[in-house]
């Protein structure tokens, strides 16, 4: 009896062991496949979004070339186009063939890269961009705009789609520009992200302890806030951290006060966005009044942007007739009750001082004559602008129109060099200032 049981039990037990092994192996293989799919999803998504960024940068720099009249600036812009076109090709090579005219796009990027390289070599031999070459660059720009517009809806493929070649109607047929965040391309105003060399000499006063800093923050914010200690920071500008609760349960303000001098450097709202019930002009005036109330004199509002129930206004210091862009303050007020929702004054306290501004060696007429022909000058003024070196230079700022597109062009008031170009784009939220998203020798702003 026992032998008979063993006769059937042993094969059954073996079958169970084998089946268990197969199940374990299958689960392991399935997990590997899922891990591989996740890896490919991430790889394709990374290449996809980087491709968008590089093509956008090609367009931005080609647009600047259409208004730049300075050979040195032309060389830098062409170099940027050449580099971004080459990087875009590398990203394109990482994407699967999912219905995208990849060979056509690769051919286009090759043309852009090769042509810009040829023009760069001519500029290095002091041969200017002639009319014929400029027409080719204009054609490349039109094609680039068409490429970006044709990529209008779509996302990187996920899961099975990412691993299946030859699939029809693939997401890569289009790129949705509006779904991509460009953290370095949208600015609150010219040079809003620029910081000069850290000079604590402009922070006046002695070091303060946490209790003194709390008192200064309370005086800055006014009544009605319950303030508690937050996270302190170290570095070039050590700060005391605080949380300020308005008591309405909607959120709190995250604040930083400098250890040196007790200056309120930053105030950021952390909570639900307020409802928009105020007129924007009233909120704009409230921001102007708030800056004046804090004792910052000579600050002139430059740009504003409305988003998530708040209005952001950027101010720059004006000394006489000259705007000093390094001395900037950003103020955010609620469109519900005009209360303070944001404050950024680090650049102001680092840079602000009375400057010994030199007299321009060029007249405004001579500087304007250096602009590319065909541009319509809408406005002009003197401005001290920060350079990537951490220094400042006096320039003429020209606001120009080129076929319906608006730009800010900065001409060095001493030597006539074209120092910087920004593109202005106005939408329902305000004015955006656009430049290259990359960080290179020329555009480290």
TAURCOR-V932250 format. One record per residue. N is the residue number from 0. RES is the residue in three letters. PHI is phi in whole degrees, 0 to 359 (none if undefined). PSI is psi in whole degrees, 0 to 359 (none if undefined). D_LAST is the distance of its C-alpha to the last C-alpha in whole Angstrom. Layout:
BEGIN
n=N res=RES phi=PHI psi=PSI d_last=D_LAST
n=N res=RES phi=PHI psi=PSI d_last=D_LAST
END
This chain:
BEGIN
n=0 res=UNK phi=none psi=311 d_last=89
n=1 res=UNK phi=296 psi=321 d_last=86
n=2 res=UNK phi=293 psi=323 d_last=86
n=3 res=UNK phi=296 psi=321 d_last=86
n=4 res=UNK phi=295 psi=318 d_last=83
n=5 res=UNK phi=296 psi=327 d_last=81
n=6 res=UNK phi=302 psi=323 d_last=82
n=7 res=UNK phi=264 psi=330 d_last=79
n=8 res=UNK phi=290 psi=320 d_last=77
n=9 res=UNK phi=296 psi=313 d_last=76
n=10 res=UNK phi=298 psi=322 d_last=75
n=11 res=UNK phi=296 psi=316 d_last=73
n=12 res=UNK phi=298 psi=319 d_last=71
n=13 res=UNK phi=297 psi=320 d_last=70
n=14 res=UNK phi=296 psi=321 d_last=69
n=15 res=UNK phi=296 psi=318 d_last=67
n=16 res=UNK phi=297 psi=315 d_last=65
n=17 res=UNK phi=296 psi=316 d_last=64
n=18 res=UNK phi=298 psi=319 d_last=63
n=19 res=UNK phi=298 psi=321 d_last=61
n=20 res=UNK phi=295 psi=319 d_last=59
n=21 res=UNK phi=296 psi=319 d_last=59
n=22 res=UNK phi=297 psi=315 d_last=57
n=23 res=UNK phi=298 psi=316 d_last=55
n=24 res=UNK phi=297 psi=318 d_last=54
n=25 res=UNK phi=297 psi=318 d_last=53
n=26 res=UNK phi=296 psi=321 d_last=51
n=27 res=UNK phi=295 psi=317 d_last=49
n=28 res=UNK phi=295 psi=322 d_last=49
n=29 res=UNK phi=296 psi=319 d_last=47
n=30 res=UNK phi=295 psi=320 d_last=45
n=31 res=UNK phi=298 psi=319 d_last=44
n=32 res=UNK phi=295 psi=319 d_last=43
n=33 res=UNK phi=295 psi=319 d_last=41
n=34 res=UNK phi=296 psi=320 d_last=39
n=35 res=UNK phi=294 psi=319 d_last=39
n=36 res=UNK phi=298 psi=316 d_last=38
n=37 res=UNK phi=298 psi=320 d_last=35
n=38 res=UNK phi=298 psi=314 d_last=34
n=39 res=UNK phi=293 psi=322 d_last=34
n=40 res=UNK phi=303 psi=312 d_last=33
n=41 res=UNK phi=294 psi=320 d_last=29
n=42 res=UNK phi=295 psi=314 d_last=29
n=43 res=UNK phi=293 psi=319 d_last=29
n=44 res=UNK phi=298 psi=317 d_last=27
n=45 res=UNK phi=299 psi=312 d_last=24
n=46 res=UNK phi=296 psi=322 d_last=25
n=47 res=UNK phi=299 psi=308 d_last=25
n=48 res=UNK phi=288 psi=327 d_last=22
n=49 res=UNK phi=293 psi=324 d_last=20
n=50 res=UNK phi=300 psi=315 d_last=22
n=51 res=UNK phi=302 psi=314 d_last=21
n=52 res=UNK phi=298 psi=317 d_last=17
n=53 res=UNK phi=293 psi=318 d_last=18
n=54 res=UNK phi=295 psi=322 d_last=20
n=55 res=UNK phi=298 psi=321 d_last=18
n=56 res=UNK phi=291 psi=325 d_last=15
n=57 res=UNK phi=301 psi=314 d_last=18
n=58 res=UNK phi=297 psi=314 d_last=19
n=59 res=UNK phi=300 psi=315 d_last=15
n=60 res=UNK phi=287 psi=326 d_last=15
n=61 res=UNK phi=294 psi=324 d_last=19
n=62 res=UNK phi=296 psi=321 d_last=19
n=63 res=UNK phi=293 psi=323 d_last=16
n=64 res=UNK phi=299 psi=332 d_last=19
n=65 res=UNK phi=289 psi=343 d_last=21
n=66 res=UNK phi=240 psi=350 d_last=20
n=67 res=UNK phi=281 psi=135 d_last=19
n=68 res=UNK phi=243 psi=10 d_last=21
n=69 res=UNK phi=255 psi=121 d_last=20
n=70 res=UNK phi=303 psi=320 d_last=21
n=71 res=UNK phi=294 psi=316 d_last=19
n=72 res=UNK phi=296 psi=321 d_last=16
n=73 res=UNK phi=301 psi=317 d_last=18
n=74 res=UNK phi=298 psi=318 d_last=19
n=75 res=UNK phi=295 psi=317 d_last=15
n=76 res=UNK phi=294 psi=318 d_last=15
n=77 res=UNK phi=298 psi=321 d_last=19
n=78 res=UNK phi=298 psi=319 d_last=18
n=79 res=UNK phi=297 psi=316 d_last=15
n=80 res=UNK phi=298 psi=312 d_last=18
n=81 res=UNK phi=302 psi=314 d_last=20
n=82 res=UNK phi=293 psi=315 d_last=19
n=83 res=UNK phi=291 psi=324 d_last=18
n=84 res=UNK phi=296 psi=320 d_last=22
n=85 res=UNK phi=294 psi=318 d_last=23
n=86 res=UNK phi=294 psi=323 d_last=21
n=87 res=UNK phi=298 psi=322 d_last=22
n=88 res=UNK phi=297 psi=320 d_last=26
n=89 res=UNK phi=296 psi=318 d_last=26
n=90 res=UNK phi=294 psi=321 d_last=25
n=91 res=UNK phi=298 psi=324 d_last=28
n=92 res=UNK phi=293 psi=342 d_last=30
n=93 res=UNK phi=274 psi=350 d_last=30
n=94 res=UNK phi=267 psi=145 d_last=31
n=95 res=UNK phi=288 psi=159 d_last=35
n=96 res=UNK phi=281 psi=89 d_last=37
n=97 res=UNK phi=245 psi=54 d_last=37
n=98 res=UNK phi=85 psi=355 d_last=38
n=99 res=UNK phi=285 psi=139 d_last=35
n=100 res=UNK phi=286 psi=64 d_last=35
n=101 res=UNK phi=302 psi=320 d_last=33
n=102 res=UNK phi=295 psi=323 d_last=35
n=103 res=UNK phi=293 psi=316 d_last=34
n=104 res=UNK phi=294 psi=319 d_last=30
n=105 res=UNK phi=300 psi=320 d_last=30
n=106 res=UNK phi=297 psi=317 d_last=32
n=107 res=UNK phi=297 psi=313 d_last=30
n=108 res=UNK phi=297 psi=324 d_last=27
n=109 res=UNK phi=298 psi=316 d_last=29
n=110 res=UNK phi=298 psi=315 d_last=29
n=111 res=UNK phi=300 psi=310 d_last=26
n=112 res=UNK phi=298 psi=311 d_last=25
n=113 res=UNK phi=295 psi=317 d_last=28
n=114 res=UNK phi=295 psi=317 d_last=28
n=115 res=UNK phi=297 psi=323 d_last=24
n=116 res=UNK phi=295 psi=320 d_last=25
n=117 res=UNK phi=297 psi=315 d_last=28
n=118 res=UNK phi=295 psi=323 d_last=26
n=119 res=UNK phi=299 psi=318 d_last=24
n=120 res=UNK phi=296 psi=322 d_last=27
n=121 res=UNK phi=293 psi=319 d_last=28
n=122 res=UNK phi=296 psi=324 d_last=25
n=123 res=UNK phi=295 psi=337 d_last=26
n=124 res=UNK phi=265 psi=14 d_last=29
n=125 res=UNK phi=66 psi=29 d_last=28
n=126 res=UNK phi=263 psi=116 d_last=29
n=127 res=UNK phi=290 psi=164 d_last=28
n=128 res=UNK phi=287 psi=116 d_last=27
n=129 res=UNK phi=275 psi=178 d_last=30
n=130 res=UNK phi=299 psi=318 d_last=31
n=131 res=UNK phi=297 psi=315 d_last=33
n=132 res=UNK phi=292 psi=324 d_last=30
n=133 res=UNK phi=295 psi=324 d_last=27
n=134 res=UNK phi=296 psi=323 d_last=30
n=135 res=UNK phi=295 psi=317 d_last=29
n=136 res=UNK phi=298 psi=320 d_last=26
n=137 res=UNK phi=297 psi=321 d_last=26
n=138 res=UNK phi=294 psi=319 d_last=29
n=139 res=UNK phi=297 psi=324 d_last=27
n=140 res=UNK phi=294 psi=314 d_last=24
n=141 res=UNK phi=302 psi=317 d_last=27
n=142 res=UNK phi=296 psi=321 d_last=28
n=143 res=UNK phi=295 psi=317 d_last=25
n=144 res=UNK phi=299 psi=319 d_last=25
n=145 res=UNK phi=297 psi=319 d_last=28
n=146 res=UNK phi=301 psi=312 d_last=28
n=147 res=UNK phi=295 psi=322 d_last=25
n=148 res=UNK phi=289 psi=327 d_last=28
n=149 res=UNK phi=288 psi=335 d_last=30
n=150 res=UNK phi=270 psi=77 d_last=29
n=151 res=UNK phi=251 psi=343 d_last=29
n=152 res=UNK phi=218 psi=142 d_last=31
n=153 res=UNK phi=139 psi=156 d_last=31
n=154 res=UNK phi=223 psi=165 d_last=30
n=155 res=UNK phi=300 psi=144 d_last=30
n=156 res=UNK phi=293 psi=151 d_last=34
n=157 res=UNK phi=235 psi=155 d_last=35
n=158 res=UNK phi=54 psi=234 d_last=38
n=159 res=UNK phi=300 psi=322 d_last=41
n=160 res=UNK phi=300 psi=323 d_last=39
n=161 res=UNK phi=291 psi=336 d_last=37
n=162 res=UNK phi=255 psi=1 d_last=40
n=163 res=UNK phi=251 psi=105 d_last=42
n=164 res=UNK phi=287 psi=153 d_last=41
n=165 res=UNK phi=79 psi=7 d_last=42
n=166 res=UNK phi=293 psi=141 d_last=42
n=167 res=UNK phi=274 psi=160 d_last=42
n=168 res=UNK phi=52 psi=53 d_last=40
n=169 res=UNK phi=278 psi=155 d_last=37
n=170 res=UNK phi=300 psi=336 d_last=34
n=171 res=UNK phi=287 psi=357 d_last=32
n=172 res=UNK phi=292 psi=345 d_last=33
n=173 res=UNK phi=209 psi=155 d_last=31
n=174 res=UNK phi=235 psi=123 d_last=27
n=175 res=UNK phi=271 psi=102 d_last=26
n=176 res=UNK phi=303 psi=320 d_last=23
n=177 res=UNK phi=292 psi=344 d_last=23
n=178 res=UNK phi=270 psi=355 d_last=24
n=179 res=UNK phi=260 psi=135 d_last=21
n=180 res=UNK phi=264 psi=131 d_last=18
n=181 res=UNK phi=247 psi=91 d_last=14
n=182 res=UNK phi=295 psi=342 d_last=12
n=183 res=UNK phi=251 psi=4 d_last=9
n=184 res=UNK phi=256 psi=338 d_last=10
n=185 res=UNK phi=253 psi=123 d_last=12
n=186 res=UNK phi=242 psi=159 d_last=10
n=187 res=UNK phi=275 psi=358 d_last=12
n=188 res=UNK phi=161 psi=169 d_last=11
n=189 res=UNK phi=302 psi=132 d_last=9
n=190 res=UNK phi=62 psi=24 d_last=6
n=191 res=UNK phi=290 psi=338 d_last=8
n=192 res=UNK phi=261 psi=5 d_last=6
n=193 res=UNK phi=276 psi=141 d_last=5
n=194 res=UNK phi=227 psi=129 d_last=8
n=195 res=UNK phi=286 psi=174 d_last=10
n=196 res=UNK phi=306 psi=132 d_last=13
n=197 res=UNK phi=300 psi=120 d_last=15
n=198 res=UNK phi=230 psi=96 d_last=18
n=199 res=UNK phi=289 psi=357 d_last=21
n=200 res=UNK phi=296 psi=336 d_last=23
n=201 res=UNK phi=278 psi=350 d_last=21
n=202 res=UNK phi=275 psi=110 d_last=23
n=203 res=UNK phi=266 psi=140 d_last=26
n=204 res=UNK phi=114 psi=170 d_last=29
n=205 res=UNK phi=270 psi=173 d_last=31
n=206 res=UNK phi=293 psi=145 d_last=30
n=207 res=UNK phi=241 psi=152 d_last=32
n=208 res=UNK phi=273 psi=177 d_last=33
n=209 res=UNK phi=298 psi=320 d_last=33
n=210 res=UNK phi=294 psi=318 d_last=36
n=211 res=UNK phi=294 psi=319 d_last=34
n=212 res=UNK phi=299 psi=320 d_last=31
n=213 res=UNK phi=299 psi=318 d_last=33
n=214 res=UNK phi=296 psi=321 d_last=35
n=215 res=UNK phi=294 psi=322 d_last=31
n=216 res=UNK phi=293 psi=320 d_last=30
n=217 res=UNK phi=298 psi=318 d_last=33
n=218 res=UNK phi=295 psi=325 d_last=33
n=219 res=UNK phi=291 psi=316 d_last=30
n=220 res=UNK phi=279 psi=330 d_last=31
n=221 res=UNK phi=93 psi=187 d_last=34
n=222 res=UNK phi=285 psi=161 d_last=37
n=223 res=UNK phi=99 psi=3 d_last=38
n=224 res=UNK phi=246 psi=134 d_last=36
n=225 res=UNK phi=266 psi=117 d_last=37
n=226 res=UNK phi=251 psi=134 d_last=34
n=227 res=UNK phi=226 psi=164 d_last=35
n=228 res=UNK phi=292 psi=144 d_last=33
n=229 res=UNK phi=241 psi=220 d_last=30
n=230 res=UNK phi=257 psi=123 d_last=28
n=231 res=UNK phi=280 psi=158 d_last=27
n=232 res=UNK phi=231 psi=154 d_last=24
n=233 res=UNK phi=245 psi=187 d_last=23
n=234 res=UNK phi=116 psi=203 d_last=21
n=235 res=UNK phi=300 psi=324 d_last=19
n=236 res=UNK phi=233 psi=87 d_last=20
n=237 res=UNK phi=297 psi=143 d_last=23
n=238 res=UNK phi=225 psi=154 d_last=24
n=239 res=UNK phi=268 psi=134 d_last=27
n=240 res=UNK phi=257 psi=144 d_last=27
n=241 res=UNK phi=216 psi=157 d_last=29
n=242 res=UNK phi=244 psi=132 d_last=30
n=243 res=UNK phi=242 psi=115 d_last=31
n=244 res=UNK phi=260 psi=119 d_last=34
n=245 res=UNK phi=286 psi=349 d_last=35
n=246 res=UNK phi=88 psi=4 d_last=38
n=247 res=UNK phi=261 psi=1 d_last=38
n=248 res=UNK phi=78 psi=6 d_last=37
n=249 res=UNK phi=267 psi=346 d_last=34
n=250 res=UNK phi=159 psi=198 d_last=32
n=251 res=UNK phi=208 psi=164 d_last=30
n=252 res=UNK phi=260 psi=131 d_last=27
n=253 res=UNK phi=261 psi=119 d_last=26
n=254 res=UNK phi=236 psi=150 d_last=25
n=255 res=UNK phi=228 psi=129 d_last=23
n=256 res=UNK phi=239 psi=130 d_last=25
n=257 res=UNK phi=294 psi=140 d_last=24
n=258 res=UNK phi=295 psi=321 d_last=27
n=259 res=UNK phi=274 psi=112 d_last=26
n=260 res=UNK phi=88 psi=344 d_last=27
n=261 res=UNK phi=66 psi=40 d_last=27
n=262 res=UNK phi=272 psi=136 d_last=24
n=263 res=UNK phi=283 psi=109 d_last=24
n=264 res=UNK phi=269 psi=313 d_last=20
n=265 res=UNK phi=223 psi=145 d_last=20
n=266 res=UNK phi=223 psi=122 d_last=22
n=267 res=UNK phi=233 psi=137 d_last=22
n=268 res=UNK phi=277 psi=131 d_last=25
n=269 res=UNK phi=235 psi=95 d_last=27
n=270 res=UNK phi=168 psi=196 d_last=29
n=271 res=UNK phi=291 psi=140 d_last=31
n=272 res=UNK phi=291 psi=141 d_last=29
n=273 res=UNK phi=288 psi=159 d_last=31
n=274 res=UNK phi=278 psi=142 d_last=33
n=275 res=UNK phi=275 psi=104 d_last=32
n=276 res=UNK phi=236 psi=351 d_last=35
n=277 res=UNK phi=266 psi=155 d_last=34
n=278 res=UNK phi=290 psi=137 d_last=33
n=279 res=UNK phi=299 psi=322 d_last=29
n=280 res=UNK phi=296 psi=324 d_last=30
n=281 res=UNK phi=293 psi=320 d_last=31
n=282 res=UNK phi=293 psi=323 d_last=29
n=283 res=UNK phi=298 psi=316 d_last=26
n=284 res=UNK phi=293 psi=325 d_last=29
n=285 res=UNK phi=296 psi=322 d_last=29
n=286 res=UNK phi=295 psi=319 d_last=25
n=287 res=UNK phi=298 psi=315 d_last=26
n=288 res=UNK phi=295 psi=323 d_last=29
n=289 res=UNK phi=296 psi=316 d_last=27
n=290 res=UNK phi=297 psi=317 d_last=25
n=291 res=UNK phi=296 psi=322 d_last=27
n=292 res=UNK phi=294 psi=333 d_last=30
n=293 res=UNK phi=276 psi=2 d_last=27
n=294 res=UNK phi=85 psi=13 d_last=28
n=295 res=UNK phi=268 psi=99 d_last=24
n=296 res=UNK phi=272 psi=154 d_last=25
n=297 res=UNK phi=77 psi=13 d_last=24
n=298 res=UNK phi=272 psi=129 d_last=21
n=299 res=UNK phi=245 psi=127 d_last=21
n=300 res=UNK phi=294 psi=137 d_last=20
n=301 res=UNK phi=246 psi=304 d_last=18
n=302 res=UNK phi=222 psi=153 d_last=17
n=303 res=UNK phi=221 psi=154 d_last=19
n=304 res=UNK phi=211 psi=134 d_last=20
n=305 res=UNK phi=255 psi=129 d_last=23
n=306 res=UNK phi=198 psi=136 d_last=23
n=307 res=UNK phi=51 psi=50 d_last=26
n=308 res=UNK phi=74 psi=11 d_last=28
n=309 res=UNK phi=226 psi=154 d_last=25
n=310 res=UNK phi=244 psi=122 d_last=23
n=311 res=UNK phi=260 psi=127 d_last=20
n=312 res=UNK phi=237 psi=129 d_last=19
n=313 res=UNK phi=257 psi=131 d_last=16
n=314 res=UNK phi=245 psi=146 d_last=17
n=315 res=UNK phi=231 psi=149 d_last=16
n=316 res=UNK phi=283 psi=137 d_last=18
n=317 res=UNK phi=242 psi=121 d_last=20
n=318 res=UNK phi=252 psi=109 d_last=22
n=319 res=UNK phi=65 psi=241 d_last=25
n=320 res=UNK phi=257 psi=9 d_last=24
n=321 res=UNK phi=249 psi=125 d_last=20
n=322 res=UNK phi=281 psi=135 d_last=17
n=323 res=UNK phi=247 psi=97 d_last=15
n=324 res=UNK phi=290 psi=338 d_last=12
n=325 res=UNK phi=292 psi=329 d_last=11
n=326 res=UNK phi=273 psi=79 d_last=14
n=327 res=UNK phi=247 psi=148 d_last=14
n=328 res=UNK phi=227 psi=133 d_last=16
n=329 res=UNK phi=249 psi=132 d_last=16
n=330 res=UNK phi=234 psi=134 d_last=20
n=331 res=UNK phi=239 psi=126 d_last=22
n=332 res=UNK phi=238 psi=153 d_last=25
n=333 res=UNK phi=286 psi=138 d_last=28
n=334 res=UNK phi=274 psi=10 d_last=30
n=335 res=UNK phi=265 psi=313 d_last=33
n=336 res=UNK phi=218 psi=11 d_last=34
n=337 res=UNK phi=67 psi=16 d_last=30
n=338 res=UNK phi=287 psi=158 d_last=30
n=339 res=UNK phi=289 psi=126 d_last=27
n=340 res=UNK phi=240 psi=345 d_last=25
n=341 res=UNK phi=198 psi=148 d_last=22
n=342 res=UNK phi=207 psi=126 d_last=20
n=343 res=UNK phi=225 psi=109 d_last=17
n=344 res=UNK phi=232 psi=15 d_last=17
n=345 res=UNK phi=300 psi=312 d_last=15
n=346 res=UNK phi=301 psi=321 d_last=13
n=347 res=UNK phi=300 psi=310 d_last=16
n=348 res=UNK phi=288 psi=334 d_last=18
n=349 res=UNK phi=288 psi=319 d_last=16
n=350 res=UNK phi=259 psi=337 d_last=15
n=351 res=UNK phi=291 psi=125 d_last=18
n=352 res=UNK phi=193 psi=166 d_last=21
n=353 res=UNK phi=282 psi=120 d_last=23
n=354 res=UNK phi=266 psi=150 d_last=22
n=355 res=UNK phi=266 psi=84 d_last=24
n=356 res=UNK phi=280 psi=125 d_last=22
n=357 res=UNK phi=287 psi=159 d_last=24
n=358 res=UNK phi=285 psi=136 d_last=26
n=359 res=UNK phi=296 psi=136 d_last=24
n=360 res=UNK phi=279 psi=337 d_last=26
n=361 res=UNK phi=257 psi=141 d_last=26
n=362 res=UNK phi=285 psi=161 d_last=27
n=363 res=UNK phi=297 psi=327 d_last=26
n=364 res=UNK phi=294 psi=317 d_last=28
n=365 res=UNK phi=292 psi=322 d_last=27
n=366 res=UNK phi=295 psi=319 d_last=24
n=367 res=UNK phi=294 psi=328 d_last=24
n=368 res=UNK phi=293 psi=342 d_last=27
n=369 res=UNK phi=278 psi=349 d_last=24
n=370 res=UNK phi=291 psi=155 d_last=23
n=371 res=UNK phi=300 psi=139 d_last=24
n=372 res=UNK phi=296 psi=145 d_last=27
n=373 res=UNK phi=97 psi=351 d_last=28
n=374 res=UNK phi=278 psi=139 d_last=25
n=375 res=UNK phi=262 psi=116 d_last=26
n=376 res=UNK phi=280 psi=122 d_last=25
n=377 res=UNK phi=263 psi=329 d_last=25
n=378 res=UNK phi=199 psi=159 d_last=23
n=379 res=UNK phi=208 psi=147 d_last=22
n=380 res=UNK phi=194 psi=164 d_last=21
n=381 res=UNK phi=274 psi=144 d_last=20
n=382 res=UNK phi=209 psi=140 d_last=16
n=383 res=UNK phi=269 psi=119 d_last=15
n=384 res=UNK phi=245 psi=145 d_last=11
n=385 res=UNK phi=282 psi=144 d_last=9
n=386 res=UNK phi=255 psi=161 d_last=8
n=387 res=UNK phi=303 psi=336 d_last=7
n=388 res=UNK phi=288 psi=350 d_last=10
n=389 res=UNK phi=93 psi=0 d_last=10
n=390 res=UNK phi=262 psi=179 d_last=12
n=391 res=UNK phi=237 psi=157 d_last=13
n=392 res=UNK phi=216 psi=144 d_last=15
n=393 res=UNK phi=278 psi=129 d_last=17
n=394 res=UNK phi=226 psi=161 d_last=17
n=395 res=UNK phi=268 psi=126 d_last=19
n=396 res=UNK phi=264 psi=120 d_last=17
n=397 res=UNK phi=249 psi=125 d_last=19
n=398 res=UNK phi=265 psi=117 d_last=19
n=399 res=UNK phi=234 psi=157 d_last=21
n=400 res=UNK phi=246 psi=133 d_last=23
n=401 res=UNK phi=229 psi=96 d_last=24
n=402 res=UNK phi=61 psi=37 d_last=27
n=403 res=UNK phi=93 psi=352 d_last=26
n=404 res=UNK phi=261 psi=137 d_last=22
n=405 res=UNK phi=254 psi=137 d_last=20
n=406 res=UNK phi=225 psi=156 d_last=17
n=407 res=UNK phi=250 psi=124 d_last=15
n=408 res=UNK phi=240 psi=131 d_last=15
n=409 res=UNK phi=249 psi=116 d_last=14
n=410 res=UNK phi=254 psi=123 d_last=17
n=411 res=UNK phi=304 psi=125 d_last=17
n=412 res=UNK phi=284 psi=354 d_last=20
n=413 res=UNK phi=256 psi=315 d_last=22
n=414 res=UNK phi=243 psi=356 d_last=22
n=415 res=UNK phi=79 psi=11 d_last=21
n=416 res=UNK phi=285 psi=142 d_last=18
n=417 res=UNK phi=279 psi=107 d_last=16
n=418 res=UNK phi=275 psi=324 d_last=12
n=419 res=UNK phi=198 psi=154 d_last=10
n=420 res=UNK phi=224 psi=134 d_last=12
n=421 res=UNK phi=236 psi=146 d_last=11
n=422 res=UNK phi=259 psi=134 d_last=14
n=423 res=UNK phi=257 psi=129 d_last=16
n=424 res=UNK phi=234 psi=121 d_last=18
n=425 res=UNK phi=259 psi=131 d_last=21
n=426 res=UNK phi=228 psi=190 d_last=23
n=427 res=UNK phi=292 psi=344 d_last=25
n=428 res=UNK phi=267 psi=342 d_last=23
n=429 res=UNK phi=146 psi=207 d_last=21
n=430 res=UNK phi=252 psi=128 d_last=18
n=431 res=UNK phi=256 psi=142 d_last=15
n=432 res=UNK phi=248 psi=119 d_last=12
n=433 res=UNK phi=244 psi=138 d_last=11
n=434 res=UNK phi=212 psi=184 d_last=9
n=435 res=UNK phi=300 psi=141 d_last=10
n=436 res=UNK phi=279 psi=348 d_last=10
n=437 res=UNK phi=276 psi=169 d_last=10
n=438 res=UNK phi=244 psi=110 d_last=8
n=439 res=UNK phi=223 psi=191 d_last=9
n=440 res=UNK phi=298 psi=334 d_last=10
n=441 res=UNK phi=257 psi=331 d_last=9
n=442 res=UNK phi=239 psi=60 d_last=6
n=443 res=UNK phi=261 psi=55 d_last=4
n=444 res=UNK phi=251 psi=none d_last=0
END
